[in-house]
Amino acid sequence: EVQLVESGGGLVQLGGSLRLSCAASGFTFADYAAGWIYQAPGKGLEWVSAISWNGDDTNYRDTVKGRFTISRDNAKNMVYLQMNSLKPEDTAVYYCATGFRLGSGGWAYLPSKLSDFGYWGQGTQVTVSS
């Protein structure tokens, strides 16, 4: 069974930090790009960041560049999102997701659209208070 399980969310003050983790199981994680998507209160899903299958490349939405860092450990089947200098507008449910299998239809080296993602986790809440 394919699973992506996020952890590390919580309540943090303005300027604080959180590290989100995502544990993958049930598939060959190293064959997939991975990323994070968020959904702010009352808004739709929005792409945040992605990392290539081998970890060599990353990209970020403009509003988090310089503050968030995505990383992965294929030996542990994990992907992370280090979030620093958090702002109230970062408040959202954060979802871990993977792209499609390397070489398959729909595969993207660095997923940047919601449609680039195949497997999704259940989400973890991040709340930043002012």
C-alpha positions as MATLAB code, in Angstrom:
seq = 'EVQLVESGGGLVQLGGSLRLSCAASGFTFADYAAGWIYQAPGKGLEWVSAISWNGDDTNYRDTVKGRFTISRDNAKNMVYLQMNSLKPEDTAVYYCATGFRLGSGGWAYLPSKLSDFGYWGQGTQVTVSS';
ca = [
       0.000    0.000    0.000;
       1.357    3.385   -1.022;
       1.607    5.791    1.899;
       2.934    9.278    2.489;
       2.738   10.361    6.105;
       3.560   13.920    7.115;
       4.654   15.063   10.557;
       6.178   18.090   12.210;
       3.392   20.600   11.874;
       2.187   22.729   14.757;
       1.770   26.205   16.166;
       4.705   28.604   15.944;
       5.172   32.316   16.442;
       6.034   34.850   13.772;
       9.663   34.391   12.787;
       9.874   30.866   14.128;
      10.871   27.651   12.419;
       9.395   24.236   11.763;
      10.668   21.166    9.988;
       8.110   19.044    8.207;
       8.892   15.413    7.486;
       7.242   12.981    5.131;
       7.719    9.240    5.325;
       7.089    7.271    2.145;
       6.320    3.570    1.955;
       4.859    1.002   -0.392;
       6.742    2.098   -3.510;
      10.266    2.829   -4.753;
      10.543    6.373   -3.447;
      13.881    7.049   -5.147;
      12.186    6.765   -8.556;
       9.959    9.773   -7.884;
      10.362   13.505   -7.620;
       8.712   14.855   -4.476;
       7.263   18.099   -3.281;
       5.090   20.039   -0.908;
       1.756   21.681   -1.557;
      -0.252   23.798    0.850;
      -3.819   24.903    1.328;
      -4.361   28.086    3.276;
      -7.677   28.635    5.073;
     -10.428   29.328    2.566;
      -8.122   28.955   -0.428;
      -7.216   26.294   -2.940;
      -4.218   24.029   -3.121;
      -0.975   25.749   -4.106;
       2.397   24.313   -4.985;
       5.213   25.222   -2.581;
       8.370   23.370   -3.535;
       9.751   20.324   -5.323;
      12.892   18.222   -5.407;
      14.111   15.973   -8.181;
      14.223   12.207   -7.765;
      17.974   12.293   -7.054;
      17.922   15.428   -4.904;
      20.131   17.344   -7.319;
      17.647   20.086   -8.090;
      14.987   22.002   -6.206;
      12.554   24.794   -6.892;
      10.291   27.017   -4.801;
       7.376   29.374   -5.139;
       8.543   32.972   -4.924;
       6.937   33.690   -1.553;
       9.037   31.058    0.230;
      12.368   31.398   -1.567;
      15.183   32.026    0.885;
      13.059   30.870    3.829;
      12.120   27.264    3.010;
      14.461   24.410    2.093;
      13.350   21.083    0.676;
      15.543   18.007    0.995;
      15.274   14.244    0.764;
      16.971   11.098    2.006;
      16.297    8.255   -0.404;
      17.957    5.726    1.896;
      15.320    6.530    4.521;
      12.436    7.184    2.094;
      11.996   10.639    3.553;
      11.416   14.150    2.249;
      11.672   17.254    4.419;
      10.684   20.895    4.368;
      12.664   23.199    6.642;
      10.659   26.378    7.154;
      12.359   29.414    8.663;
      11.257   33.001    9.272;
       7.662   31.872    9.263;
       4.910   34.396    8.621;
       1.172   34.283    9.382;
       0.516   33.921    5.641;
       2.362   30.581    5.762;
      -0.507   29.190    7.843;
      -1.936   26.246    5.941;
      -2.298   22.515    5.754;
       0.878   21.208    4.140;
       0.752   18.108    1.952;
       3.633   15.934    0.885;
       3.331   14.489   -2.607;
       5.328   12.661   -5.219;
       5.456   13.032   -8.934;
       4.916   10.146  -11.306;
       7.391    7.311  -11.666;
      10.620    8.107  -13.488;
      10.092    7.471  -17.173;
       6.318    7.095  -17.029;
       3.704    9.279  -18.683;
       3.141   12.461  -16.714;
       6.638   12.342  -15.236;
       8.169   15.732  -14.470;
      11.757   16.230  -13.336;
      10.687   19.031  -10.995;
       6.917   18.987  -10.499;
       5.499   22.503  -10.400;
       1.796   21.995  -11.111;
      -0.737   20.119   -9.038;
      -1.296   17.788  -11.970;
       2.386   16.783  -11.811;
       1.770   15.010   -8.506;
       0.432   11.472   -8.212;
       0.674   10.260   -4.617;
      -0.450   12.536   -1.793;
      -0.267   12.459    1.979;
      -3.030   13.424    4.378;
      -1.512   16.748    5.361;
      -0.183   18.416    8.483;
      -1.376   21.733    9.910;
       1.028   24.633   10.260;
      -0.203   27.692   12.130;
       1.878   30.834   12.490;
       0.685   33.332   15.051;
       1.492   37.011   15.062;
];
